[in-house]
């Protein structure tokens, strides 16, 4: 039995699992219309939309974003699309989003932060597609003497333990990791026994506001 990220679950893999009669499900995503396998996860688009709306309601209108590669990762793609969607919905030109796509890592987050902050008009907030990239951005900000959140706010996504170990602590989207793993295990066990399972299980996220995000007008 297996569970997979939707980002790595292509049609050929699903065909193979079905051919071998291997129980499998998709985790970290909730897209019922796009899935052939049962899923346990959350709506990445809706989650990042909620965070972006919160950020813009604080008064941020000059926005940067550091993301994983969107071409090969459905979750990264959904999160970037969400930021652009909310920018347009709240009256900003989504084409003005300062976006850098990069590999997953603290060092790559640091390099991307440098690139964004060298823009002619540096953003007041940088939305990161995950907490690891955000930690790299925070590390680089401290290294070059840019105050977070006084000069620029930084947010992450996932709320892994690292989010509370960095300084300042990271504002982020809390993902129910443990609940997701528990439910995934329960469903896989039922599948191995031939029991009926729900096609999709949607979990709820929460926005966690910590020291890395502030109102730019204050």
C-alpha positions in Angstrom: 0.0 0.0 0.0 1.2 3.6 -0.6 0.2 7.2 -0.3 1.6 9.8 -2.7 1.8 13.5 -3.2 -0.4 14.7 -6.1 2.7 16.5 -7.4 4.4 13.2 -8.2 1.4 11.1 -9.0 1.1 10.9 -12.8 -1.3 8.8 -14.8 1.3 6.2 -15.5 2.0 5.7 -11.8 -1.7 5.4 -11.1 -2.1 2.9 -13.9 0.7 0.8 -12.4 -0.8 0.8 -8.9 -4.2 -0.2 -10.3 -2.7 -2.9 -12.5 -0.9 -4.4 -9.5 -3.9 -3.9 -7.2 -1.9 -1.9 -4.7 -4.0 0.2 -2.4 -3.0 3.9 -2.7 -4.2 7.4 -2.0 -3.1 10.9 -2.5 -2.2 13.2 0.4 -1.6 17.0 0.7 -4.2 17.9 -1.9 -7.9 18.2 -2.2 -9.0 18.3 -5.8 -11.8 15.7 -6.1 -12.4 16.4 -9.8 -8.7 15.9 -10.7 -8.1 12.6 -8.8 -8.6 8.9 -9.6 -7.4 7.9 -6.2 -8.9 8.6 -2.8 -7.4 11.7 -1.3 -6.7 13.1 2.2 -5.6 16.8 2.2 -6.5 20.4 1.9 -7.2 22.9 -0.9 -3.9 24.5 -1.6 -5.4 27.2 -3.7 -8.0 28.2 -1.0 -5.3 28.1 1.7 -2.9 30.4 -0.1 -5.9 32.6 -1.1 -6.8 33.1 2.6 -3.3 34.0 3.5 -2.9 36.4 0.6 -6.2 38.1 1.4 -5.2 38.5 5.1 -1.8 40.0 4.0 -3.5 42.5 1.6 -6.1 43.5 4.1 -3.2 44.6 6.4 -2.3 47.1 3.7 0.4 45.3 1.6 0.1 46.1 -2.1 3.7 45.6 -3.2 4.1 41.9 -3.1 6.9 39.5 -3.9 6.8 35.7 -3.9 9.4 32.9 -3.6 8.0 29.6 -4.9 9.0 26.1 -5.7 8.9 25.1 -9.4 5.4 25.4 -10.6 5.8 23.4 -13.8 6.5 20.1 -12.0 4.6 20.7 -8.7 0.8 21.1 -8.6 0.9 22.4 -5.0 3.4 25.1 -5.9 1.4 26.0 -8.9 -1.9 26.3 -7.0 -0.3 28.6 -4.4 1.1 30.9 -7.0 -2.2 31.0 -8.9 -3.9 31.8 -5.6 -1.7 34.8 -4.9 -2.3 36.2 -8.4 -6.0 35.5 -8.1 -6.4 37.5 -4.8 -4.3 40.3 -6.1 -6.6 40.7 -9.1 -9.7 40.2 -7.0 -8.6 43.0 -4.6 -7.7 45.4 -7.4 -4.0 44.9 -8.0 -2.3 44.0 -11.3 -1.3 40.3 -10.8 1.3 40.8 -13.5 3.2 43.0 -11.0 3.8 40.1 -8.7 7.6 39.8 -8.2 7.9 36.0 -8.5 11.0 33.8 -8.3 10.8 30.0 -8.7 13.6 28.0 -7.2 14.6 24.6 -5.7 13.4 23.7 -2.3 16.0 24.7 0.3 17.2 27.3 2.8 20.1 28.4 0.7 17.9 28.8 -2.4 15.4 30.8 -0.4 18.3 33.1 0.7 19.4 33.6 -2.9 15.9 34.3 -4.1 15.4 36.8 -1.3 18.5 38.7 -2.5 17.1 38.8 -6.0 13.7 40.1 -5.0 15.0 42.8 -2.7 17.2 44.1 -5.5 14.1 45.1 -7.5 13.8 48.8 -8.3 10.8 48.9 -6.0 11.4 46.3 -3.3 8.2 44.6 -1.9 6.9 45.2 1.6 6.0 41.5 1.9 7.4 38.3 0.5 5.1 35.3 0.4 7.0 32.1 0.4 5.5 28.9 -1.0 6.8 26.9 2.0 8.5 27.4 5.4 11.9 26.2 4.2 12.2 28.9 1.6 10.9 31.4 4.1 13.6 30.4 6.6 16.2 31.0 3.9 14.7 34.5 3.2 14.8 35.3 7.0 18.4 34.1 7.3 19.5 36.3 4.4 17.6 39.3 5.6 19.4 39.1 8.9 22.8 38.5 7.2 22.5 41.7 5.1 20.9 43.9 7.7 17.3 44.1 6.4 14.8 44.3 9.3 11.9 41.8 9.3 9.1 42.7 9.6 9.9 46.5 9.8 11.4 46.7 6.3 9.8 43.7 4.7 7.4 41.0 6.0 8.0 37.3 5.2 5.4 34.5 5.3 5.7 30.8 4.8 3.4 27.8 4.3 3.1 24.4 6.2 3.9 25.5 9.8 6.6 22.9 10.3 8.7 23.1 13.5 11.2 25.3 11.8 8.6 28.1 11.7 9.0 28.6 15.5 12.8 28.2 15.5 13.6 31.2 13.3 13.8 34.8 14.4 11.3 36.4 14.2 8.9 33.5 14.3 7.3 32.8 11.0 3.8 33.8 10.0 2.5 30.9 8.0 -0.4 28.6 7.0 -0.8 25.7 9.5 -1.3 22.4 7.7 -2.8 19.5 9.9 0.2 17.2 9.3 -0.6 14.7 12.0 -4.3 14.5 11.3 -3.5 14.0 7.6 -1.1 11.1 8.3 -3.5 9.5 10.8 -6.5 9.6 8.4 -4.3 8.4 5.5 -3.2 5.4 7.5 -6.8 4.6 8.5 -8.0 4.8 4.9 -5.2 2.6 3.6 -5.9 0.0 6.2 -9.6 -0.1 5.2 -8.5 -0.4 1.5 -6.3 -3.4 2.3 -9.4 -5.0 3.9 -11.6 -4.3 0.9 -13.8 -1.9 2.8 -15.4 1.1 1.2 -13.7 4.5 1.8 -14.6 8.1 1.1 -13.4 9.4 -2.3 -11.9 12.5 -0.6 -11.3 13.8 2.9 -10.8 17.6 3.1 -8.9 18.9 6.1 -8.9 22.5 7.3 -6.0 24.9 7.5 -5.4 27.9 9.8 -3.4 31.1 9.4 -0.8 31.5 12.1 0.3 35.1 12.5 3.6 35.5 14.2 6.4 38.1 14.3 7.5 38.0 10.7 4.3 39.9 9.4 3.2 43.4 10.2 1.0 46.2 8.9 3.2 48.2 6.6 1.4 51.4 7.6 2.4 51.2 11.2 
